[in-house]
Amino acid sequence: MASDLSNILKEELSNTLEQLLSKNASIDNVNLLSEDSIERTQCIEVDVKFDFAAGTSNWSFFIPTISATKFEYFMLGGMGDLKEHIDDEIADAVNEIISNICGSISTSTNAQNFPDIGSLKFEILNSSIVESSVIISKKNSYEFELTMDSERLPVIISFDEVILPYMNSITGANENSNGEVQLAPAQNAPVQKQQSNPKGDELSISSLLSENSAYNLQLLFNIKLKLSVRLGTKHFLLKDILRWDIGEIIELDQMVNEPLEILVNGVKIGEGEAVIVEGKFGLKVKSIGNESLRLNQLGLE
């Protein structure tokens, strides 16, 4: 049987969005999309090519208006007004997000050393604003029920037949002895945490942190995590960045009296203010979630 990339896809989709947008994200279910369930709206279509040992697979990501506008809004830190329609700036933001998601999928897959996949590489082929009716012409389209801060923001991915056996938990597809793809009856595919590596000889973090995991959690206490503090952010055009020189003053969106964001491995876990400690910069924590929330934010619960 082909290696299954379903959990990697779901986990990297939610984790990457959470890191980029600084919002809690989860994939609750994955459903085969029917024509009746397609909302009449604009979408951003991003076509991606994946190369791996078995050949080349083409995916199409469709991000509906409700999701695309929120993604850009979150990327800007929730500053300004939420747009009602897709524009070029939103399309550029979504294209960057999809590129990061595909990069994370490739990195995680290659780290598993699946014997039948080899080195997975991706390339963004095209990005455009389309009507949702375009999805009807695509076979094997699945809606990933993404929830961000209790709000449902759907993401739709259309697969070609090459990759279907490698998404078995989602598609139910297998290859027969002649190399032909056989599809099982469509069914919901709930999210499951990845339990082990392909050889089955190492437990993942999620399996360590299962029921009655107080002792198992202690095994992770000495893992080093990167702490960083975000002073502020702002989006610039590439042409403006290329014009910067020594002495340039770059204005950020954050006001001087606003708290700084505390990040662990790129994930926001709290807010604080800068202090001086024995001649060095320090950070005074002003707000932070409880232990359970922090574990959840870091993907450890």
C-alpha positions in Angstrom: 0.0 0.0 0.0 1.2 3.5 -0.8 2.4 5.8 2.0 -0.4 8.0 3.4 0.2 11.8 3.4 -3.3 12.7 4.7 -2.3 13.6 8.2 0.8 15.5 7.1 -1.4 17.6 4.7 -4.0 18.3 7.4 -1.5 19.1 10.1 0.7 21.3 8.0 -2.3 23.1 6.6 -3.5 24.1 10.0 -0.1 24.6 11.6 1.2 26.8 8.9 -1.9 29.0 8.9 -1.7 29.3 12.7 1.9 30.4 12.5 1.4 32.9 9.7 -1.8 34.4 10.9 -1.3 34.1 14.7 -4.7 32.5 15.2 -5.6 29.2 16.6 -6.4 26.9 13.6 -7.7 23.3 13.3 -9.0 21.1 10.6 -12.3 19.5 11.9 -13.3 17.4 8.9 -12.5 16.7 5.3 -15.4 16.1 3.0 -15.7 15.2 -0.7 -17.2 18.3 -2.3 -20.5 18.0 -4.1 -21.8 20.4 -6.7 -24.7 21.4 -4.4 -22.4 22.4 -1.6 -20.4 24.9 -3.7 -21.2 28.4 -2.7 -21.6 30.9 -5.5 -18.7 33.2 -4.9 -15.3 34.2 -6.1 -12.3 32.1 -5.2 -8.5 32.4 -5.5 -7.2 29.4 -7.4 -3.6 28.4 -6.8 -2.3 25.6 -9.0 0.7 23.7 -7.6 2.8 20.9 -9.1 4.4 18.3 -6.8 7.2 16.1 -8.1 8.1 12.9 -6.2 9.3 9.4 -6.9 6.1 8.1 -8.4 5.8 11.0 -10.8 4.2 14.4 -11.0 0.9 15.4 -9.3 -1.1 18.6 -9.8 -3.2 20.2 -7.1 -5.5 23.1 -7.2 -6.1 25.1 -4.0 -9.4 27.1 -4.0 -9.8 29.8 -1.3 -13.3 31.2 -1.2 -13.9 35.0 -0.6 -14.9 34.5 3.1 -11.5 32.7 3.8 -9.3 34.8 1.5 -10.4 38.1 3.0 -9.9 36.9 6.5 -6.5 35.5 5.7 -5.2 38.8 4.4 -6.9 40.6 7.4 -5.1 38.4 9.9 -1.8 38.7 8.0 -2.1 42.5 8.5 -2.6 41.9 12.2 -6.3 42.8 12.1 -5.5 46.4 11.2 -7.8 48.4 9.0 -11.1 47.3 7.6 -12.0 43.7 6.6 -12.5 43.7 2.8 -15.7 42.3 1.3 -14.3 41.3 -2.0 -11.1 39.7 -3.3 -8.6 42.1 -4.8 -5.0 41.8 -6.1 -3.5 42.4 -2.6 -5.6 39.5 -1.2 -4.6 37.3 -4.1 -0.9 38.0 -3.4 -1.3 37.3 0.3 -3.1 34.0 -0.4 -0.5 33.0 -2.9 2.2 33.5 -0.3 0.2 31.5 2.2 -0.3 28.5 -0.1 3.5 28.6 -1.0 4.3 28.3 2.7 1.8 25.5 3.2 3.3 23.5 0.3 6.8 24.1 1.6 5.8 22.8 5.0 4.1 19.7 3.4 7.3 19.0 1.4 9.6 19.5 4.4 7.5 17.2 6.7 7.1 14.6 4.1 10.8 14.4 3.2 11.6 14.2 6.9 9.6 10.9 7.1 11.8 9.2 4.4 8.9 7.4 2.8 10.4 4.8 0.5 7.8 5.2 -2.3 7.8 9.0 -2.3 11.5 10.1 -2.3 12.2 13.8 -2.4 9.0 15.8 -2.6 9.3 19.1 -4.4 6.7 21.7 -5.3 6.3 24.6 -7.8 3.5 27.2 -7.9 2.2 27.2 -11.5 -0.5 29.7 -11.5 -2.6 32.0 -9.2 -5.8 33.7 -10.3 -9.2 35.0 -9.2 -12.0 32.8 -10.5 -15.6 32.1 -10.0 -16.5 29.1 -7.8 -18.2 27.4 -10.7 -14.6 26.5 -11.9 -14.5 23.9 -9.1 -17.3 22.0 -10.7 -15.1 21.0 -13.6 -12.5 19.6 -11.2 -12.6 16.0 -10.1 -11.6 14.8 -6.6 -12.3 18.1 -4.8 -12.3 18.0 -1.0 -13.4 20.7 1.4 -11.2 21.1 4.5 -13.3 22.5 7.3 -10.8 24.9 8.8 -11.8 26.6 12.0 -9.9 29.8 13.1 -10.9 31.4 16.4 -14.2 29.6 16.3 -15.0 30.8 12.7 -15.4 28.4 9.9 -13.1 29.3 6.9 -13.3 26.6 4.2 -10.3 25.6 2.1 -10.9 23.4 -1.0 -8.2 21.2 -2.7 -8.6 19.4 -5.9 -6.3 16.4 -6.5 -5.3 14.6 -9.7 -5.5 10.8 -9.7 -1.7 10.4 -9.3 -1.8 11.5 -5.6 -5.1 9.8 -4.6 -3.6 6.6 -3.3 -1.1 8.7 -1.2 -4.1 10.5 0.4 -5.9 7.2 1.3 -7.3 8.4 4.7 -9.0 11.3 2.9 -9.8 9.8 -0.5 -10.2 6.1 0.3 -8.2 5.4 -2.9 -5.8 2.5 -3.4 -3.8 1.1 -6.4 -4.6 -2.4 -7.6 -2.0 -4.8 -8.9 -2.1 -3.1 -12.3 -1.3 0.3 -10.9 -4.8 1.5 -11.4 -6.5 3.8 -8.9 -9.5 2.3 -7.1 -11.8 4.7 -5.2 -13.7 3.7 -2.1 -17.1 5.1 -1.4 -16.9 8.8 -0.3 -17.0 9.4 3.4 -16.0 12.1 5.9 -12.4 12.0 7.0 -12.0 13.3 10.5 -8.7 14.7 11.6 -6.3 12.2 13.3 -3.0 13.1 14.8 0.0 11.3 13.3 0.9 8.5 15.7 4.2 7.2 14.5 6.7 7.2 11.7 6.4 4.9 8.7 8.5 2.2 10.4 6.4 2.3 13.5 9.3 2.4 15.9 9.1 6.0 17.2 6.2 7.7 19.0 5.2 11.2 17.9 4.7 14.1 20.3 1.0 13.8 19.8 1.0 10.2 20.9 3.1 10.9 23.9 0.6 13.6 25.0 -2.4 11.3 25.0 -4.5 10.3 28.0 -2.8 10.2 31.4 0.2 12.0 29.9 1.6 13.9 32.9 4.6 11.7 33.0 5.1 11.7 29.3 4.9 15.5 29.2 7.9 15.6 31.6 9.9 13.7 29.0 9.6 16.8 26.8 10.5 19.4 29.3 14.1 19.6 28.2 13.3 20.3 24.6 14.7 23.7 23.6 12.2 26.1 22.0 13.0 29.5 20.4 11.6 32.5 22.2 11.3 35.7 20.2 9.5 39.1 20.7 7.7 40.9 17.9 8.0 44.6 18.1 5.7 45.2 15.2 5.0 44.3 11.6 4.1 46.0 8.3 3.8 44.9 4.7 6.0 46.6 2.1 6.3 46.3 -1.7 9.4 44.7 -3.0 10.4 47.8 -4.9 10.3 49.8 -1.6 12.5 47.3 0.2 15.1 47.4 -2.6 15.4 51.1 -2.2 16.2 50.9 1.5 19.7 52.1 2.6 21.7 52.6 5.8 19.9 55.2 8.0 16.4 54.4 6.6 13.7 54.8 9.2 11.0 52.1 8.8 7.7 52.9 10.4 5.8 49.9 11.9 2.0 49.6 12.4 2.4 49.0 16.1 1.9 52.0 18.5 4.6 52.6 21.1 2.2 52.0 24.0 0.9 48.7 22.6 2.1 45.4 24.1 4.8 43.3 22.4 3.9 39.8 21.1 5.6 36.8 22.8 6.4 34.1 20.3 7.6 30.5 20.9 8.7 28.7 17.7 6.9 31.4 15.8 3.5 30.9 17.6 2.1 33.7 19.7 1.5 32.6 23.3 1.2 36.0 25.1 2.0 39.7 25.3 4.4 41.7 27.4 6.4 44.9 27.6 10.2 45.6 27.3 12.3 46.2 30.4 16.0 46.6 31.1 17.6 43.9 33.2 21.3 44.5 34.2 21.9 46.4 31.0 20.2 43.9 28.7 16.7 43.9 27.2 14.2 41.8 29.0 10.5 41.1 28.8 7.8 41.5 31.4 4.9 39.2 30.7 1.6 41.1 30.8 -0.8 38.4 29.6 -0.4 34.7 28.8 -2.6 31.7 28.6 -2.6 28.9 31.2 -0.5 25.8 30.8 -3.1 23.9 28.9 -3.7 26.7 26.5 0.0 27.2 25.9 0.5 23.5 25.1 -2.5 23.7 22.7 -1.0 26.8 21.0 2.3 25.0 20.5 0.6 21.9 19.1 1.5 19.8 22.1 -2.0 18.9 23.3 
